[in-house]
């Protein structure tokens, strides 16, 4: 194969060949390891099986005897006075010894275990006798205590009897002291017995006196006087001394048995020592066997490992030779050629082509590099054009571009930035600012705040700040900048754009002033102004709207109108708003009754004007709401009848004559108040010309009560003007709203209104009146519901006034029936004081009243009469019997068509 053909083989194929060689290497290594491990396993099986059973048997015997030794030691120290545990544990130890004899295969251990079994049986017999002696010793403690207590009780009884008869008790007291001393000594003996460690007696000599010998002898000597005492103390004393002698005998026997038990204990220890020595010999044999096994295994493994290492070494040498040739020829040599060309490229040779003279993947690298050189040359040309283009933009842009260090020194400024900062050249600007925080910013702390914001937000957008130009002029600038970091990510400076926004700030201030001015105008208007967009969300909410709702202007903005407008039902004005949006013309709603009652609990009425609004592509509407409650009430009250036309003319003429002097009075009061006001400069100047001050004059007027007089004149004049206006309106005819309505429902609503809103001075509480209803089924009547309700309310108030003087039950009867064929009859009957015939004849005349001066104008029943007779073509009459009551009858036509008004 020629050199060119060899170079045409791809690197992928050569790597595939390398993979096959590596796979072959691992296959050979695996086969070698398999056969070698199989031989090692067979050798190990032959070596281990022969020694394993012996090792296991010896180890099991050692473990069993160790457990037996521990159990035997525990038994020797813990059997005292515990017969149940003694029996159970002794049988368990004998069973373990027997089991060990059965399982052991050592000829030296078997006879030793038999001797241990015999010695332990004898040891158990002695241990049983020790428990028996300890038990009897504890019984003696109880008996001695009982006898000594009985003797003490008898002595106490004899002392008591002797004291009763006045006999000598000195000897009895001595006996009592002796017996008390005896009991104390007995307690000490019992304490010493409890603290005694039986193990200590196992190693004492046989001729050693038993424990407590001296104490018991001294105690017996102390108790001898009891034998000479009077019966039965003498007899009990002898009995107590006998018990102590027997106690000495038990202690002697206990010591003898413990000494013998100590000898047996030492014999058991010697046997255990011999058995342990035998066990140690077995362990040594086991260790020797394990050592032999280890040597044989080590030799077998060493042989196998040596063989494997030789095979691996040979395979590794062959593989290394193959890989070294492969990498050196097809990787290292081309990489060196590529590295040399890249070094030349780094040194500035951007034109020489790369030549590797290969036909594998290296040819692709060569082709790519050469293409990169060609495109790089084109990119350099394009980059120079782009740099020239962007340099032109940099120099001609109207926004200033700057670069500044953290210490406050400018390092670059474009022409726009130079002009904004008031410089003639770049050098002048760079040299002028050594610390921008001192010379550039009006607020010396502005630079530090800006740096804190940059570190927190990483960049600033439209950051507005006041600055100085070179000449000292102050201007407003908008900054858009960010922090610059070096390769180590350390902050080195700030880059950004600066824009002169002084003109914009002035325009914004002027706009804010204009907005504030317009808002003040809107808020000072007595009408409600509400702005909405096409989604019916609030955009304007003036002060008057805030007063009529629970929302401020800030809270209301953006909320749906139907949620916050509480004056009317949304269904009332939403359709009109939609109509305004659709046709683009204003609409008006007159005398809309509000859902919100007045402070007096009466209904309120408003006029609504909806104006379409279109600004800058956005559409909406402005709602203008005027409170016409007073005007509506005056219009309803001043409905006049035709038979009052002459009085109406007279009232009109009289009102004209009264209005002229009233206008003079009110105008004069107003002018006089202004002439006395200190707010007018002319008033102050005139007072100063007269040698005083307007404040002193005002203080004089206040102290003399003139201010209150002026207020009283103004109030009285306004009240007179309102009376005149009422008279004028009374003579005029207003518009009506006729609909079909149920008189029974209207009557019930009126009764409810009278019961909840009746608050007239010195009137009877309407709720205390017994209202009796006698309603028949009648058809609906075509009428103005508001006017008829006003007429009925007047009749109810008139009846309540009459019932206020009734000392008995106040009863009001309401009757509703159909009279004739096309009329409905309503009767309001009371059991009050009634009226004389002269009063009843004038009751419907205007300004006729039987009340005290100031309690009414006498227009209520006359207006009701006008509503029923003139507006509804009905009848209103009264029948009254003094002392019995009155009955007002209202007759209304069912259909009130135009032909009835012709």
HELIX and SHEET records of a PDB file:
HELIX    1   1 UNK A    3  UNK A    8  1                                   6    
HELIX    2   2 UNK A   11  UNK A   78  1                                  68    
HELIX    3   3 UNK A   83  UNK A  103  1                                  21    
HELIX    4   4 UNK A  107  UNK A  165  1                                  59    
HELIX    5   5 UNK A  170  UNK A  195  1                                  26    
HELIX    6   6 UNK A  198  UNK A  203  5                                   6    
HELIX    7   7 UNK A  213  UNK A  222  1                                  10    
HELIX    8   8 UNK A  224  UNK A  228  5                                   5    
HELIX    9   9 UNK A  233  UNK A  327  1                                  95    
HELIX   10  10 UNK A  328  UNK A  332  3                                   5    
HELIX   11  11 UNK A  333  UNK A  346  1                                  14    
HELIX   12  12 UNK A  361  UNK A  396  1                                  36    
HELIX   13  13 UNK A  415  UNK A  420  1                                   6    
HELIX   14  14 UNK A  426  UNK A  432  1                                   7    
HELIX   15  15 UNK A  436  UNK A  439  1                                   4    
HELIX   16  16 UNK A  446  UNK A  457  1                                  12    
HELIX   17  17 UNK A  502  UNK A  524  1                                  23    
HELIX   18  18 UNK A  543  UNK A  547  1                                   5    
HELIX   19  19 UNK A  553  UNK A  556  1                                   4    
HELIX   20  20 UNK A  561  UNK A  564  1                                   4    
HELIX   21  21 UNK A  570  UNK A  583  1                                  14    
HELIX   22  22 UNK A  629  UNK A  637  1                                   9    
HELIX   23  23 UNK A  642  UNK A  644  5                                   3    
HELIX   24  24 UNK A  645  UNK A  675  1                                  31    
HELIX   25  25 UNK A  681  UNK A  689  1                                   9    
HELIX   26  26 UNK A  694  UNK A  703  1                                  10    
HELIX   27  27 UNK A  706  UNK A  730  1                                  25    
HELIX   28  28 UNK A  743  UNK A  757  1                                  15    
HELIX   29  29 UNK A  766  UNK A  768  5                                   3    
HELIX   30  30 UNK A  785  UNK A  803  1                                  19    
HELIX   31  31 UNK A  837  UNK A  842  1                                   6    
HELIX   32  32 UNK A  860  UNK A  866  1                                   7    
HELIX   33  33 UNK A  867  UNK A  871  3                                   5    
HELIX   34  34 UNK A  898  UNK A  900  5                                   3    
SHEET    1   A 5 UNK A 410  UNK A 413  0                                        
SHEET    2   A 5 UNK A 400  UNK A 405 -1                                        
SHEET    3   A 5 UNK A 491  UNK A 500 -1                                        
SHEET    4   A 5 UNK A 474  UNK A 485 -1                                        
SHEET    5   A 5 UNK A 459  UNK A 468 -1                                        
SHEET    1   B 5 UNK A 538  UNK A 541  0                                        
SHEET    2   B 5 UNK A 528  UNK A 533 -1                                        
SHEET    3   B 5 UNK A 618  UNK A 627 -1                                        
SHEET    4   B 5 UNK A 605  UNK A 615 -1                                        
SHEET    5   B 5 UNK A 587  UNK A 593 -1                                        
SHEET    1   C 2 UNK A 738  UNK A 741  0                                        
SHEET    2   C 2 UNK A 781  UNK A 784 -1                                        
SHEET    1   D 5 UNK A 770  UNK A 775  0                                        
SHEET    2   D 5 UNK A 811  UNK A 819  1                                        
SHEET    3   D 5 UNK A 823  UNK A 830 -1                                        
SHEET    4   D 5 UNK A 885  UNK A 893 -1                                        
SHEET    5   D 5 UNK A 875  UNK A 881 -1                                        
END                                                                             
